[in-house]
Amino acid sequence: MTNALGAILAGLLLLVGILNDKGFFSADNSGSARIPFFKQAAVKTDEKKQNKPEIEVNNLFSSLSGGLRPEESGSGKEEQAAEPKKAEEGVQANKLPVENEAKNEVSPTEKAALQTLKTINYLPVRNWNVPFAEISAKSVLSTDEKAEKVFYQKNSSERLPIASLTKLMTALIVLDNYNLEEKIKISKAAVQIEGEMGGLVVGETLTVHNLLYVMLIESSNDAAFAFAEKVGTDKFVELMNKKAAVLDLKNTHFANPAGFDEKNNYSTAFDLARLASAALNYPLVWEILRTKEIEVKSEAVPDNPNQPIFPHRLINSNKLLDVVPEIVGGKTGYTDLAGGCMILVAQLENFKVINIVLGADGGAPFLDRFKETEKLINWLKEAYLWKL
C-alpha cells in the first residue's frame, strides 16, 4: 500500500507540473501568486461547473481516499447496491475476502495522512472574476493576521511618513514597560505639544490605562509625550526603535512618540502590517481601538485634596466604526506630509485581515483614508471566498 500511495503522490506532483505549465500558477499584478486549483477547497459538482484539470485533480484526491464518494460519482446507488452482491460472489467462489482485505488494508498512519490531505482548508480563495480594486492612496496592503499572505498590495515597500500610526508602537512600548495602574502626571511641556485632542490639563494625573484611551481613541499627541516623559523622550524613542528591530521592521524608524513629520519618522505598509500583527497579541489595544465613545477621569491626588478631577469625554477618530461591521479595531493618522493614513483590522468570517492605507491625500484627506479603506474591505469581501 505504501508503494502504491507513493506512486499516486508522484502522479499528483506530475499533474501539478502540468497545471503549472498551463498557467494555473501565474502571478497577478498585485505581486501575489494565484492559488492553484489543487489547493482550493473541495466544491461539489452541482455547485460549480468544473473544467477538465479540476476534475482530474478531484478524481486523483478521491482515489487517495478510496474512490469517489457516491454523491460525486453520479451512480452511487448502483455502486452501493452492488457491494453486497460482490461480497456474496466472493464467498461462493471460495475466495478469502478477509485475507484479501488484510492485503489491501491501509495503516492508521496512512489513513490519517489521507484524511488530512482531503480536509486541508485552503481558504480564502481568490475569485478571479472580480477585477482588482483601484485604490488611489500612495501605498496599500492587505494581509492575513500573520502578515504573511498578501491579498492586495500597492507600493507596500515604499518608505513613507506614517503620522499617528506611530502611536500603535507607542502603545506597545507602554504595555511592555508600564503597569496599567501606574499614574502619570501631565506636565506643562506635554500639554504644549502641538494638537488639542484629549483635552489634558496641566497637573492632572491619569492612570496608564486611562491615558492609553486618551492617546488611542482621540490620537492625543499630549498623551503620547506624557508617556514618553516618564522615562525620558529620547529613551522612549530608543525603546520604540529597539522593538522595531525585534519585530524585523527593516524599513521603519521612529523619531518621536506621536508621529510628527520628521525625516527619520517613517515606515512602509509592509512593516506596519507586521506591527499590527504583533499588536494583535495585546488585546487591550484592540479593545480601546474599537471603542466608539467613552469617558475617563483623572485621579484624585492624596497630597493635594484641592486638585480637581477632570472628566474626559473621548470620541474615536475612526469614522468606520459605524460603517464597517467587521472591524476589530483601527488606528488613524494624518499630517500634511503623510496625508491620510489608516491601520484597520477586519474580521472576515474566521480570518482577521490587516489593512494598511498610506498617503490618501485627495480632495478631502481626512475622509479619503476612510473611503479608501472601506473600498478595500468591500473589495476583499467580493474578491475572495472566505467560507464554503
N, C-alpha and C positions, 0 to 999 in steps of 0.2 A: 504493500500500500504506500509505503514511504517513497519507493521509486516512482510509482505512478503519480503520486502527488507532485514530486519534483518535476516530472515531465510536463504535467499540466501547468505548473507555475512557470516553467520555461516557455511554454506556449503563450502564456499570458504576457510575459515580457516581450516575446516576439511580436504579439499583436499590438502592444503599446508602441513598439518601434514603428510599426506600420502606420498607426494613427498619428504618430509624430510626423512621419514623412508626408502625411496627407494634410498637415497643417492644423491639427486639432489642438496643438500646444503653442500656437503662435502668440506673441506678446501684443498687448494693445498699447495705444499711445499714452496710457496712464503710467506705464512702467511696470505693471503687474501682469503676471502670466495668466492666461486663461486656465481655468480649472479643467483638466481632462475629463472626458466622459466617464472613464472608469472610476473616477473619484467622486462623481456625483451620486447623491443618494438615490436608492432604487425608486423608480416610478412605475406604477402599474401600467400595463399596456393599454388599458382603457382610459387612462388619464393623459396620455401623450402619444403622438404618432412617432414611433421610433424609426431612425434610419438604420441602414444595414450595419455600420460599425457599432452602434449602440446595442443592437440585437445580438451581435456576435459576442460583445463583452458580457452582456447579461447572461447569455447562454453559458459562457465559459465560467462565470461565477456560480451559476446554478449547478453546473457539472461538478464543481468542487464540493458542493454540499449534498450531492446525491441525486441530481436531476431536477428538472423543472417542477415547481410547485403546481398542483392541479389547476389553480386559478390562472396560472400563466401559460400552461401548455395548450389550453383550448380543448382538451379532451380528457379532463381529469376524471370525470365519472366513469368513462370507459376503462381507463387505466386502473382505477380503484376496484372496479367490478372484476377485472381480470386477475387481480392479485390472488384471491383465494383459489381460483381455478389452477393457476400456475403452481401453487404450493401443493395442491392435491395431486396434480400430474407428477410432481417430483416424488411424492411418496409412492404412487403406483408404479413408478419406474424403478423402484428400489434404490433411488438416489439417497444420498446422505445430506439432506438440507442443513442439518446442524453443523456438519463438518465443513460444508461449503461456506456457510455463513461465517464460521470462525476464520476461514482463509481470507475473507473479504472484510473482516472486522476492522474498524477504524479505532486507533488508540485514543484514550481520553485526551491526550495532549494534542493529537491531530484534530479531534473534534472541536476542542476549544479554539485552536488556531483558525479552523474553517469558520466557526461561528463568529469570531472576531472579524474575519475578513468580510463576512456578509453584513455585519451590523455597524461597521465603522461609519460615523456620521461626518460627512464632508461639507455640511452646511457652514456658512452660507454659500449659495451657488449663484454665479453671475447670470443674469438674464440678458443675453446679447441682443435681444430685440429692443432694448432700451438704450438709446444713444447716450454718450457722455454729457453730463451737465456742463453748461457754460457758466463758470464762476469767475467773476471779474476781479476778485481780490488778487493781490500780488502772489500770495502763497497759500496753498490749501492742502490739507491732508486728512484722510480718514483711515483709521487703522482699527484692528482688534484691540482688546484691552491690554494685551502684552506689547503693543506697538511693534508687532512682527508682520502681520498680514496687512497688506495695503489694499484698500477698497477704492481709493481715489487719491490722486496727487497732482499737484501743480507747483513746480518750483519749490519742492519741500526741503531742499538742502540749501536754499539761499539764506544767507545771514541778513536778518532784518531787525530793526528796533521792535520791542515787544510791549512797550508801555506797561500797564498794570498787571499784565500776565506774570510779570516778575513776582508779584505778591504771592503767587502759589508756592514758589520756592521759599519766600519769607515765612509763610505759614509752616512749611515742613521743618525749617530750622527752629522755629519757636516750639513746635511739638517735640522735636528731638532733644531740646535743651532746657525747656522751662516746665515748671509744674503748673497745671491749669489753675490751681488755686492761689498761685503767687499773685502779688499785687504790683501793679505798675503805676507809678505816679507820673502824671502828664506834665512835662516840662514846658516852659515858655518857648524853648527852641523847637520842640516838636510841633507846637500849635502854630508857630510862624512858618512852618513848611508850606509851600505852595499847595493850594487846594483847601476847600472848606468842608468836604464831605466828612461825616461822622460827628461834627459839632463838638469836638472835645474842648474842654475848658482847662486852662492852666491851673495846676494844683489839685485837680480831682484825681481819684485813684480808682482804677478798674482792675478786676481780676484778668489774668491772661485769657481765660475762657471768654469773658465778655468782650475783651479788646479784639480777640480774633473775629468775633461777629462784626464789630465796627469796621475792621480792616477788609474783610472779605465780602460782606454784603454791600457796603457803600463804597468800597475801594478807597478807604481813607488813607491818604499819604501820611497824615499826622500819626495815625496808629502804627503804621509801618516803621516810622522813625522812632516812635516811643519804644517799640520792641527792640530796635537796634541799639538805642541808647543804654539799655540795661547792661550790655556787655561792652559797649563802645561800637560806634557805627562801623569803623574800619574792621574791627574784629568780626563783627556780624557778617559783613560782606565777604570776608575771608572764609567764613563758615559756609556761606552760600556757594562760593566757587569750589570749595572742597567737596561739598555734596554733589555739585555738578560733575566733578571728576569721578566720584564714586559711581554715579549713575551713567557714566560714559557719555556725557553730553559734550561731544568733542567740538561742537561749533557754538558753544554757549559761554558767555561771560557776563558777570554782574558787576555793576559799578555803584549801585545804591539799592536800598531795600524796597523802594516804591515803584521803580520803573521809569524814572525821569530820563529824558533823551540825553544820553551821554555816548560818546564814541565807543566806549567799551561796555555798553549795556546792550547786548544783542543775543539772539538765538535763531534757531530755524524751526520750521514746522515739525520736522522730524524729531529734533531734540525735545521740543515741547510735548510731543506725543509720548516720548519716553518719560518725561517729567510727570505728565498726567497719569501715566501707567503706575509709576511709583507712588503717586499721591492716592491712588485707589486703596492703598494699604493703610490709609489714615481716614477711618470712617467719619470722624468729626468734621473734617474738611468738607465732605460732600453733604453732610447734614446741614452745615452752615450755608453752603453754596446753593442748596435748593430751597432755603427758607425765603419766602417772599417778603415777609414783614415781621418785625419783632421789636420789642422794647427791652433794652438793657439799662441798668442803673449803675452809677458809680458807687463805691463802697464808703461806708462811714469810717472816719479816722478816729481811733480811740483817743489819741493825744490832742485832737483838735475837734471838740464837740460842736464847734460853731461852723465847721466845714459843711456846706450844703451838699445834699445828694442830688446829682443831676440825672434825669432820665434822658435816654437817647432813643428816639423812635427811628428805627432803621428800615429803609425800603431798598430792596435788592435792585441793583443796576442792570440785572439781566432781564430784559423785556420778553424773552422767550419762555419764561416760566409759565406764563398764562397762555402760551400759543402752542408749544410742542409738548404733548403729554408724556412723551417717552424720556424726558430729561432726568438724568441722575444728578446733574449739577453742572455749573459752568462759571467761568471767570471772564469778566470783560476787561477791555483795556482801550485807551485812546490817548494819543498825543498828536500834535501837528505833524511830527516826523513819522510816527508809526502808523498813523491812520487808525481806522477801527480794527480792533483785534478781538479774538474770541477763542476760548477753550471751552468745548462743550462735550460732555459725555452723555450719550443717549443709550437707553435700553431697548434694543430691537429684538423682540422675542426673548431668547435665552442668552443673547450676546450683548455685552457692553461695547459700544463703539466710540472711540475717541476721535473728535473732530477739531481741527485747528484751522482758523482763518486769520490771516495776517494781511495788513495793508488794504483794508476795504475803505478806500478813500474817494468814493464817488461824490455825487452832489450832496448827499446827506450822510457823512461818515458815521455820525452817532447811530444812525438807523441802518446803514448799509451792512455793518457787521452782523446784525440780526437777520436781515433779509437774505444775505449770502449764506449764513449758517442754516437758516430754515430751508432754503433751496437745496442745500447739500443733504440735509436729513431726509427731505421728501424724495430726492433722487435715490438715496440709498434704499429706501423702502420699496421703490419700484424696480431698481436695477439689480437687486439681489433677492433670492429666495431664502428667507430666514427660518422657515419651518416647513415641514411636509404637510 
